[in-house]
Amino acid sequence: LSCIRVIRVIRGQLKMSSPLHKELRALITQPGPAALGPAARPGTLAQADLNRALDELFRRHGSPAKAELIRALLLLWHDHHDASHVISQSIENPDGSLVHGILHRREPDYSNAKYWFRRVGQHPCFAELSKLAAPLLAADAKLSAQLLTGGAWDASAFVDAVEVAASKPAMDAPHPLLRALQQAETEAALDYFLT
């Protein structure tokens, strides 16, 4: 299966527990998988438009407890690195460190990303991410063994895989797979932030 087809299958298996959850997920799926690096993509929302959309969603559905983490995550997904960084670096707990680590991996500042992922430890969303990643990695046993050590997601190994891939053209393998995994990571984090 292609990475895009697997992502669609996975999305179908995920719990859509509330209208807010569905609408926030739609903000992730709109532009398609983000680049591994800082490159902006067509189809992302402008920062002001995204903030307005989030404010409206939180007004209509009630602001979730982790609204600012969700904002930081979605700002990053829509390629607004600086705005995401301001929020994530001010949240001094494993959740903030998770978004901060993802941000620095995309920057790319790989050693700094690993620092933040060490501060995260074994984040609760990694269990769901492992489940999402397994079907994506089914066709690449070597990468699967690297990223799913003993069945558990290894965020530091993902940083290493992205760093190796960054030295190759964006159309080469495993770019599409790593981008799909990055989307699964964002979706797993969003799901956790909404619990």
N, C-alpha and C positions, 0 to 999 in steps of 0.2 A: 504494500500500500504506500502511496505517496504520503509525505508528511502532512500535506494539507488535508487529505482524506482522513488520516488518522486523527488530526485535530478535530475535524467535524464529528467523528465517531465519539471521541472523548467528550466533547461538549455535550453531546446527546446523553452521556452517562452522568454528567454532573448535576447536582441538586440545584434547582432554581427555586429557592425557598420563598422568595418575596418579589414583589414588583421592583423594589429598589435594586435587589440583586440582579435581576434581569436587565434593568436599564444600565447599571454599572458595567455589566459584562459586555453589553453592546458597545460601550465606549472602548473596550479592549479589542473587540473583533473588527471594528470599522476599518482601520487602515491596514490590517494584516500584520504579519510578524515584523517586529522592529529589527533594525540592523544590529549586528553584534557590537558595532562601535557607535560613535556619536552622530553618524550621518542622519539627517532629517529625511523623512519619507513623505511622498505625496499622500494626501488623504488624512493627515493628522489634523486635529482641531487646533486653532490658534489658542494661545494661552488664555486670553481673556474669554474666548468662547467656551473653553473647557471649564474654567472657573465659574462662569455664569451657569453652565449646565449642571455642574456639581452643586452649586448653591441652590438652584431650583429643585433638584432631586432631593436634597437634604431638607429643604423647606416643605416639599410635598409629602415626603415619606418619613420625616423625622431624621434627625442627625444621628448616625450611628456613633457608638462610643469611640471608634477609631477613625473618625471622619478625616482627620488631618493625615493619617497614614494612607488612607485611600486616596486622598488628594495628591500626596507626594508620589504614590505609585502610578496614578493615572497621568500626572504631569510628566513623569519619566517616560511612560509608555508613548505619550504623544510628543516625545523628543524635546521637552522643556527641561533640560538638565539642571540649569541654574536654579530655577524656581523649585524643582524637586529637592535639590540639595539643601536649600535654605530650610525646608521643612524637616527633611529626614535627619539632618545633623542636629536638630534641636530636640529630637525625641530620643532620649538616652535610655533605651531598653532594647531587648533583642529584636522587637518589631522595627524600630527605627533603624537599627543596625542592618537589618535585612535589606530594607530599601536602599540604605546608604551603600551597602556592598554591591547591590545590583547596579546602582548608579556608577560607582567607580569602575566596575567591570566594563561598562559600556563607554566610559570616558575616553580612552582606556587608561586606567592606572591599576594594573593587575596586582601589584604588591599591596596597594592600599585597599583594593577590593578584598584580598585575602585577609588583611587585618580586620576589616569589618565583619567578614564571615566568621572569623575566629571569635569575635565578640558575640556573634549570634549564637554559636554553639549548634546544637541539633534542634532547629526551630520546629515547632509543632506542624507547620505547613509542609515540611519536608516529607512527612509520611504520605500525604496526598500527592505531592509532587512525584514521589517514587512510583506511585500507581499510574499517574499520568505519563511519566517518562517511559515506563516499561514497554508499552506497545510501540512507541516512537523508536525506541532503541532496538527493537526485535531484529532488525536487519543488520545491525552493526554490533557484533558480539564484543569486539575489542573496546569500543566506546562504552557499551553497556557495562562491561566489567570495570571500566575506569570510573564511571559516574554513579553506578549503583553498587557500591561496595557492600557486599553482604545483603543486598536488597535495599540498603539505605542510601538516600541521596547524599552525594559528596559535593558540596558547594565549592570547595577549594579545587577539586578536580575539574569542575565545570569551568572555573576561571582558567585553569591550565589549558583545557581543550579550546576555549575561545581564543586564548593567546596564540596557540599554534595555528588555528584556522585564520587568524587575522593576518598572518604573513602570506596567505594565499588569496588568489582572486575570489571575489564574493560569489561567483557562480560555481566554484569548485566545491566538491564534497569536502567536508561535511557542513558547509555553511547553512543550507536549507534545514538540515536536521537540528543544528544548534539553535537556529532562529526559532524553530518550532518548540524546542525545549525551553527557550527563553520565554515564549508565550505561555507555555504550560506553567512555568515558574510564576509569572505574573498572575495568572488565573488562580493558582493555588494560594498565593499570598492574599489576593482579593477575597477569596472564599474564607480564609482564616480571619481576615480583618473584619468580616461581616458576622462572625460567630459571636 
